[in-house]
Amino acid sequence: MTYQRTIYLANDLMPIWDSIPTNERNEMIDRLFRNYGDSKEIDPNLKKIKKIELELQQLEDEKQNIDAQIQMKNSMLDNVIGGMNTSDIDYEKEWDRLVKNAMVAKENNTIWRSYAGRAEYRVHQIHDGRIYLENVGTGRTTSNFQKGTFILGLQRLIDNGGRINMLEMIPVKMHEYAVVFLHPNIQIEGKSVVLMNDGGE
């Protein structure tokens, strides 16, 4: 299995990089890392720490997704008990549109930024009903969200009249960045996330 990572080079190194034949770059990088690994013994405890940190982050992501599903079900239950229908929107259709756009973004290797512009993200993969995101700067690819997270955020947006403060739609920042970028009818206006008209679709 191979993994994709982003490497940032100083301006004075770019001519050297460009002079290396494309088909030799991966082999050169492989040698560099293997030589480094051979020359420096990695502390076993450090490896354990990294492994546990990764497992903790994965558990935290799963917990956030479960919490989002619980909140969504509670919201749906409240609506049924109260006999209310807050919107005629087809949530399944909206999720499908988001997934379709995520697929296109992955194929095109499209990158988007955080609201402050300090971090960059892209779709890593779409698997088992989840959209996995990559933090381009760190190379982390474990963060993901699923339909329940999206629907809960969309319900929250609708319940606020189609306008909500930035970072209040979805609890995880990078998930909200992704939804706003990938969904055609969710945009930023000023400091608000806004649900736009569907244009008759």
PyMOL commands that set and color helices and strands:
alter all, ss='L'
color gray80, all
select helices_A, chain A and resi 11-19+22-39+44-81+91-107+147-159+173-182
alter helices_A, ss='H'
color red, helices_A
select strands_A, chain A and resi 112-113+120-127+130-135+144-146+163-165+186-189+192-195
alter strands_A, ss='S'
color yellow, strands_A
deselect
rebuild
show_as cartoon
